[in-house]
Amino acid sequence: MTDSTVLVTGASRGIGAAVAETFGSAGWRVVLCSRSRSELEDVAAAVSDAGGTPVVKPLDVTDADEFYVSLLEAVDSALDVVIPAAATTTGPPGQQPLDEETHEGLRAVMDTNVYGVFAVIRESLQFMPEDGRVLVPSGSVAREPVEGMGAYGVSKAAVEGVARSFAADAKQTVGIVDPGLVATELTDQQGRDPQEVAELFRWAGTECAAPELNGAVVGLKKWKQATR
């Protein structure tokens, strides 16, 4: 058991749920955030079974005031690691070309995937020690555009910019974690099982050297090289 606390948004499924359980297996206190209380309760049970202490906080990451109030309620002393994993898209992966995207669709994706991440980081930093870490999930689509990824690809490029700017300005370490293609609803269940990459996030949050993480992208290759 540890006194450390991690906050995970988008924790009800996919990468967020897998990462939450992995931190739980190391005895962490895990603050679980998502819009669905029922799905969070399922993840909370898994975190508890793994040995962690879950705290369930249903919320909308695009509502900064609601998120701040939830932090006041959920954080006992300090947040050690924050993982803003909540994300959305407007349709099937690879089938949403940007030139066919609606204005409303782009705004909705950017609201969650970019503004939501900004809001989570901005408010969380107030509860984090200087050695705290923020891990922003992303993917190669942010740097290498892929046909049909439309608004989602745009949002990932933008959120990496958000992460790098926070890394330049904040005292805490803010890095980007790229787990490669992971089987979630956002990838139409194509890719690695989320559990296979969850440990990458715990390594980035606890063992990766801060100068190598801050403002940079760490992925599977760096993790495997460091832990073999």
N, C-alpha and C positions, 0 to 999 in steps of 0.2 A: 504494500500500500504506500502511496505517496501523497504529499500535500498539494501536488501540482494540479492545475485546472486547465482543461482545453475546452474551447467553445467551437462547435461545428454547426454551420448553417447548411440547409439542404440535407439534414441528417436523417431524414425519414426513409431514404432509399439510396441505392447506387453507391458511389464513392463515399459520400458523406456517412452513410450507415456503416460501411465497412471500416472506415477510418475511426469512427467513434468506438466501435467494438475493439479495435486494435489498441487504442489508448486505454480502454477499459481493462484489457488484459494485462496492462502494466500497472494497474491499480490507480489510475487517474480518476479524478472527478471530471465528469464529462457533461457539459451543458449542451443539450440537444435542441436545435431550433429548426422549425419547419412550420408550414401552415397547417399540417394535419396532426392533431393530437393523437388520434388512434394509431397512426403509423409510427409516431414517435414513441408511443407506449411499447410497441413491439420491439423497437430498437433499444429502448431503455431496459427491457427485460434481458436482451442479449448482452448489453453492457454490464448489467448486474451479474449475470451468470458468468461472464468472463473475469469478474473480480473488481470491476470499477464501480463508481458511485454516480448514477445518472441523475441529471436534473432536467426535467422536461419543460420547455418553454415554447409553446406554439406562438408564432408571430409571422409578420410579413416584413421581409428585409427591406422593402422599399419605404417603410414607415420608420424614419429615423427616430422619432419621438417614442414610438412604441418599443423600438429596439433598446433605446437608452433606459427606459423604465424597466425593461426585462433584465438588463444588466444589473441595475441597482438591486433587483430582487434575487438574482441568481448568483452573483459573485460574492463570495464570503470575504476574501482578502484581495486576491489579485488573479488576473488572467495570465497564464504563462504562454499559451499557444492559442491562436485564433485561425480557423480554417473556414473561409467564406466559400462554401461549396455549392450554394444554391444557384441554379441556372435553369434557363428555359430556352425553347426554340419555337418556331411557328409551324413546323411541319416535319415530315420525315427527313432524316439526314440525307444530304446529297440531292434532294428534290426541291430545294427552295432557292433558285437562282435570285440574285439580288435585283436583277432588272425586272423581276416579276413580284418582288416583295411589296407589300402595301406600306404606306406611311405608318399606319397604326401598328402593323406587325413589327416594324423596325423599332418603333418607340417602346413597345411592350418588352421586347427582348433586351434592349439597352437599359430599360428601367430596372429589370431584375439583375441582369448579368454585369452591368457596369455601375449604375447608380447604387444598386443594392450592395455591391461589394464595397464601393466607396463609403457608404453609410455605415456598414458593419466595421470597417477598419477605422474610420474616423471616430466613431463612438467607443470602440473597444480600446483604442490606444490610451484613453483616459484611465483605464483600469489595469494597464499592463506595466510591469517593471521595465527598466531599461534593457534588461537582457531577455525580454519577451520576444516572441516570434509570431509573425503573420505569414501563413502559407497560402498563396493564391493558386488554386488549381487552374491549369490551362492546357493547351495542346499545340501541336505543330501548325494547326490551321491558323493560329494567330500570326505566324511568321511566314507560312507558305500557303497562300490561298488555294482552296480546293473548289472545283466546280460544284455548284449547287448547295454550298454551305451558307450562302447568303448572310442574313442578319447574325446568325450565330458566329460565323467567322469574323465578322466585323466587331462583334462584341468582345470576342477573345483578344483581338488585336488591341482594342481600346482598354480592356481591363489590365493587360500587361503594362500599358502605359501608366495606368493608375498605380499599379504595384511599384513600378520603378520610381515614380515621383514620390510616393510615400517613403520608399527606401532612401531617397536622397534627403528628405526633410525630417523624418521621424528619428527619434533616438533608438527605437526598437528596430530589430531586423525584420525586413519585409522581403520575401522572396517568392518566386514563381515555381510551382512544382508541376512537372509535365510527366504524367504516368503512362503516356502513349495511349493507344486506342483501348478503351475500357468498355465492357459490355454494360450499357445502361440504356434507359429509355431515349436518351439523347443521341445514342449511336445505333438505335434499332437493335440493341443487344449484340452488337458485333464487337469483338475484341476480348481482352483478358477479363477474367473474373475480378470484380472489385477487390476481393479478399487477397488476390495475388499481388496487388500494388499498394495495399493499405499500409504495409510496413514502411514503404518509401516515405510516406508522410510522417510517420513517427520518427524515423531517422532524421528527416529534414528538421523536425521540430525539436530534436534533442541532441543529435550527435554531429550533424553537418557543421563544419566550421562557419561561423557567422559571416566572415568576409567572403566566403565562397557562395553563400546564399543571398546575401543582401543585394537586391536589385538585379539578381541573376536568375537564370533558369536551371534548375537541377532536375534530373530525370533518372530513368532506370539505369543507364550506363554508369553514371557517377555513383549512384547508390550501390550497385553491385560491385564496382571497383573498390569502394570504401569498406565494404562489409564481407568481402570474400576471405 
